[in-house]
Amino acid sequence: MLDKALLAEVIGVAYGQGLDLAEIYVEEKQVGNIWLEDNRIEKIHSGREKGAGIRVVKANNTAYVYTNDLSRQGLIKAAALARDAIGGQLGSQQAASSWQERKAPLRLDCLSLDWEERIQLIMEANQAARGVSQLIRQVMIAAADVQKQIQIANSRGEYIEEQQSRVRLLVNTVAENKGKIQTGYESIGGVGGWELLEHISLSQMALKAAELSVRMLAAPPAPAGKMPVVMSSEAGGTMVHEACGHGLEADLVQKGLSVYKNKLGQKVAADCVSVIDDATLADKYGSYCFDDEGCRGQRNLLIEKGILKTYLYDWLSARRDGVASTGNGRRESYQHKPVVRMSNTLIAPGQDNPEDIIASTPHGLLVKKMGGGQVNTTNGDFVFDVQEGYLIQDGQIKHPVRGATLIGNGPLVLSNIDGVGHDLGFSLGVCGKDGQGVPVADAQPTIRIKELTVGGTA
Amino acid sequence: MEQTLGQVGAKALNEALRSGAEAEAFLMQGKELSIEVVKGQVETLKQAEEIGLGIRVLKQGRTGFAFTSDLSSSAVKQAVEDAIKISVLATPDEHQILPEKAEYLNLNLYDQATAAMSVEEKIEIARSTEHSALSVDRRISIIERSAYGDVEYCNLIMNTKGLYAYENGNYCGIHIFLVAEDDNDAQNGFSSMSVRKAWDLSPARIGKEAAGNALRALHAKRVGSGRMPIVLDPYVATRFCGIIASMVNAEAVQKGKSLLAGKIGEQVAASCCTIVDHALLADGIASAPFDSEGVPSKNKTIIENGVLNTYLHNTYTARKEGGKSTGNAQRGSFRGLPGVGSSNFSLVPGSLEKDYLLDGIEQGLYVTEVMGMHTANPISGDFSIGAAGLVIENGVLSYPFRGVTIAGNMSEFLMNIDALASDLRYYGGKGAPSLRLKELSIAGD
């Protein structure tokens, strides 16, 4: 942690005449990663990194300088570089004279595991996966934890301290039969420590992944063409993240790069659809107390019963629209300026019974597990990968199908939702935007989309 | 800088030797500048300096690794201690060794003229890219950003076997994202180029190309499902090259994670298909005198006329098979152990003009944009990705389409390539010409 007097001095240098904001973000990070593959602990990494990013803003223009030289000299140099880059005059403005301090509550309940304990869990999980079938050719397990200490100080006199810790666990399995290969995948992650494994053990995850890869070996290719699609809650929320989340990020909207621009107060989804972004959920992978520019994370109702209520904002985009930040200014690390990002994004649970949704579908695709996705916010087209899918016939779940990506258009799909279950399931991932990855979680109840293009080959 | 990094490296190696371990120090120092211009104004200017050490220790066949961005004596000592402490927990592996010392070519990867350019000149490059895009057509309504960026780096690798490898280099690039709007339709356009020498940048060409890409995508229609011939433009073909690069990675092969395992000497692709990995390519973005563990780089033919010649190896994967490293150890930064990766990896172009690829196609798709490429599975080879582009009718390009997927398996993809154009283009370290596939599954309306 850097001395507050030094931070004040750095802000003083950066905050040249005519500038609107000077800010320093200091990060100290410890990471520990373990990989198992080929039945052995293949890699163990431990790392320490510290650095600072200095941001100055003048009207709509930003200069950002980062360094991992945290000496007084190094920081002052970086501050001057940022100020000069944006044309801030020498002779700094008077920054706030005293700090208005806020600290995120320290979490003392995080369970830590030493290396030996982690390795033991990983070895057990490897055995569990290998035990599923002789067709399992490879098991990869990764366990990563990261602890960050963050300080943010700015020319408005705000000073924020936050400690964040996250754990993420992944299992990848490969099954092979007669030259055909299929893979299975499970991951969990959250804010906090290893108590995460109280919900599901690593061995249970390994079993699920291994069973999936073996099951998919026998699955015929998915069909190609338009059909009704039911997404089970356990599939998580990649769809909502892609179909509308990104398009509601105010920086994209303001640039005219979103199909949701000029749609506030208008109907953008079916009546049964409400969408929420909530950084305050307990222990989810995308949760935080303060965002990465010091604004408190909050619960934002984005779409209420089909009506668009608000966009997601960081400080800069909020200032442009004359509104308050929604606490969605996030960055990957001190090497990145904050941009508007989602936290935990979800479609709110509805009234329907999930079994009834499937039972009332004459034919279609049931998605039980989603993979990654991508969206073109300008035209609203999005894709996401189906990792586990089944055909539905006469309201019954039939055989699994492999290799399907779903492609649709955000506003069209949201208007085409005609069933919303009363359940809710989460998935997590690292969301990429402008070359930065941040941890997010997404969730949805079981839903049905009247019609969506399934990108299979059959 | 070489001297500063060398002192830190020597200190780290000495610490490791004192604990009875062999070791490798990977040090890097980098500088980065990026400029984003919108409407002639600099919207974001980012300058960065980064330095760090990654220390790999080997003790009785066990590997440990730690990294630090703090190069003070105490932090370096701490990192070495961390690495040694961790190594005790790793599974011993007789194939883990450090490479021997070697001699390297001088590739002259540092361009003085690029380094000497002022920030104002660089801003001007981004402005002229934007200007040329805007002057194409008044329907180019939004410039998301027009960007210039450059990187300068120094890498030093030292190990306790006396290996010492130092290089410094720089490269730069431009890219532009924009939107064309017309009658309630809005479509993106994008183009980019990266080069070793700023002099080789063509802002006017890149701006015009991005504008053209957006304009031709306006008022796209849907198309029906079916199987039909497909032509991929160089950008999309290059994205597929990325999957092929993962499939010939020896790490994946040895772990049963590649369809190309056990296929050396076999026909794995159509006979018109030759793929090279040229680490010594003049002015290549991924060119380097040595790889990420200090093994001299070389040029290799990976697939020759459809026959699989070799995989990409680092010291570890090569030794596992009793062979020699192909100089393809790769690490993204000082924060990780070397894995295996490609250098300048490309599909060798054919002799046809692009338009000849369309000849004889009654009904097909010319794909210029893909979505969700990262969901393609390099292990199973299955891919199903979003696609957009132009419909081919009777041998010529017709109206634009979007909202469909193209799907298949990489083994069939490779065998299905039936013609390559002469328009090879690199996007960073990977490149390809336009190519034609006999047929692929399309899912649409």
Boltz contact constraints between the chains, C-beta under 6 A:
constraints:
  - contact:
      token1: [A, 38]
      token2: [B, 255]
      max_distance: 6.0
  - contact:
      token1: [A, 40]
      token2: [B, 91]
      max_distance: 6.0
  - contact:
      token1: [A, 41]
      token2: [B, 90]
      max_distance: 6.0
  - contact:
      token1: [A, 41]
      token2: [B, 91]
      max_distance: 6.0
  - contact:
      token1: [A, 43]
      token2: [B, 337]
      max_distance: 6.0
  - contact:
      token1: [A, 44]
      token2: [B, 86]
      max_distance: 6.0
  - contact:
      token1: [A, 44]
      token2: [B, 89]
      max_distance: 6.0
  - contact:
      token1: [A, 44]
      token2: [B, 90]
      max_distance: 6.0
  - contact:
      token1: [A, 45]
      token2: [B, 65]
      max_distance: 6.0
  - contact:
      token1: [A, 46]
      token2: [B, 66]
      max_distance: 6.0
  - contact:
      token1: [A, 46]
      token2: [B, 82]
      max_distance: 6.0
  - contact:
      token1: [A, 46]
      token2: [B, 86]
      max_distance: 6.0
  - contact:
      token1: [A, 47]
      token2: [B, 67]
      max_distance: 6.0
  - contact:
      token1: [A, 47]
      token2: [B, 335]
      max_distance: 6.0
  - contact:
      token1: [A, 48]
      token2: [B, 68]
      max_distance: 6.0
  - contact:
      token1: [A, 49]
      token2: [B, 69]
      max_distance: 6.0
  - contact:
      token1: [A, 61]
      token2: [B, 42]
      max_distance: 6.0
  - contact:
      token1: [A, 61]
      token2: [B, 43]
      max_distance: 6.0
  - contact:
      token1: [A, 62]
      token2: [B, 44]
      max_distance: 6.0
  - contact:
      token1: [A, 63]
      token2: [B, 45]
      max_distance: 6.0
  - contact:
      token1: [A, 64]
      token2: [B, 46]
      max_distance: 6.0
  - contact:
      token1: [A, 65]
      token2: [B, 47]
      max_distance: 6.0
  - contact:
      token1: [A, 66]
      token2: [B, 48]
      max_distance: 6.0
  - contact:
      token1: [A, 67]
      token2: [B, 49]
      max_distance: 6.0
  - contact:
      token1: [A, 68]
      token2: [B, 69]
      max_distance: 6.0
  - contact:
      token1: [A, 81]
      token2: [B, 47]
      max_distance: 6.0
  - contact:
      token1: [A, 85]
      token2: [B, 45]
      max_distance: 6.0
  - contact:
      token1: [A, 115]
      token2: [B, 89]
      max_distance: 6.0
  - contact:
      token1: [A, 137]
      token2: [B, 256]
      max_distance: 6.0
  - contact:
      token1: [A, 138]
      token2: [B, 255]
      max_distance: 6.0
  - contact:
      token1: [A, 138]
      token2: [B, 256]
      max_distance: 6.0
  - contact:
      token1: [A, 138]
      token2: [B, 257]
      max_distance: 6.0
  - contact:
      token1: [A, 174]
      token2: [B, 256]
      max_distance: 6.0
  - contact:
      token1: [A, 174]
      token2: [B, 257]
      max_distance: 6.0
  - contact:
      token1: [A, 174]
      token2: [B, 379]
      max_distance: 6.0
  - contact:
      token1: [A, 181]
      token2: [B, 379]
      max_distance: 6.0
  - contact:
      token1: [A, 181]
      token2: [B, 380]
      max_distance: 6.0
  - contact:
      token1: [A, 182]
      token2: [B, 380]
      max_distance: 6.0
  - contact:
      token1: [A, 183]
      token2: [B, 379]
      max_distance: 6.0
  - contact:
      token1: [A, 183]
      token2: [B, 380]
      max_distance: 6.0
  - contact:
      token1: [A, 224]
      token2: [B, 225]
      max_distance: 6.0
  - contact:
      token1: [A, 224]
      token2: [B, 441]
      max_distance: 6.0
  - contact:
      token1: [A, 224]
      token2: [B, 443]
      max_distance: 6.0
  - contact:
      token1: [A, 225]
      token2: [B, 225]
      max_distance: 6.0
  - contact:
      token1: [A, 225]
      token2: [B, 443]
      max_distance: 6.0
  - contact:
      token1: [A, 255]
      token2: [B, 144]
      max_distance: 6.0
  - contact:
      token1: [A, 256]
      token2: [B, 142]
      max_distance: 6.0
  - contact:
      token1: [A, 257]
      token2: [B, 144]
      max_distance: 6.0
  - contact:
      token1: [A, 371]
      token2: [B, 375]
      max_distance: 6.0
  - contact:
      token1: [A, 372]
      token2: [B, 374]
      max_distance: 6.0
  - contact:
      token1: [A, 372]
      token2: [B, 375]
      max_distance: 6.0
  - contact:
      token1: [A, 374]
      token2: [B, 371]
      max_distance: 6.0
  - contact:
      token1: [A, 374]
      token2: [B, 372]
      max_distance: 6.0
  - contact:
      token1: [A, 378]
      token2: [B, 179]
      max_distance: 6.0
  - contact:
      token1: [A, 378]
      token2: [B, 186]
      max_distance: 6.0
  - contact:
      token1: [A, 378]
      token2: [B, 188]
      max_distance: 6.0
  - contact:
      token1: [A, 381]
      token2: [B, 403]
      max_distance: 6.0
  - contact:
      token1: [A, 383]
      token2: [B, 371]
      max_distance: 6.0
  - contact:
      token1: [A, 383]
      token2: [B, 372]
      max_distance: 6.0
  - contact:
      token1: [A, 383]
      token2: [B, 386]
      max_distance: 6.0
  - contact:
      token1: [A, 385]
      token2: [B, 375]
      max_distance: 6.0
  - contact:
      token1: [A, 403]
      token2: [B, 382]
      max_distance: 6.0
  - contact:
      token1: [A, 403]
      token2: [B, 384]
      max_distance: 6.0
  - contact:
      token1: [A, 405]
      token2: [B, 384]
      max_distance: 6.0
  - contact:
      token1: [A, 405]
      token2: [B, 405]
      max_distance: 6.0
  - contact:
      token1: [A, 407]
      token2: [B, 386]
      max_distance: 6.0
  - contact:
      token1: [A, 407]
      token2: [B, 405]
      max_distance: 6.0
  - contact:
      token1: [A, 453]
      token2: [B, 443]
      max_distance: 6.0
  - contact:
      token1: [A, 455]
      token2: [B, 384]
      max_distance: 6.0
  - contact:
      token1: [A, 455]
      token2: [B, 405]
      max_distance: 6.0
  - contact:
      token1: [A, 455]
      token2: [B, 407]
      max_distance: 6.0
  - contact:
      token1: [A, 455]
      token2: [B, 443]
      max_distance: 6.0
  - contact:
      token1: [A, 457]
      token2: [B, 407]
      max_distance: 6.0
  - contact:
      token1: [A, 457]
      token2: [B, 441]
      max_distance: 6.0
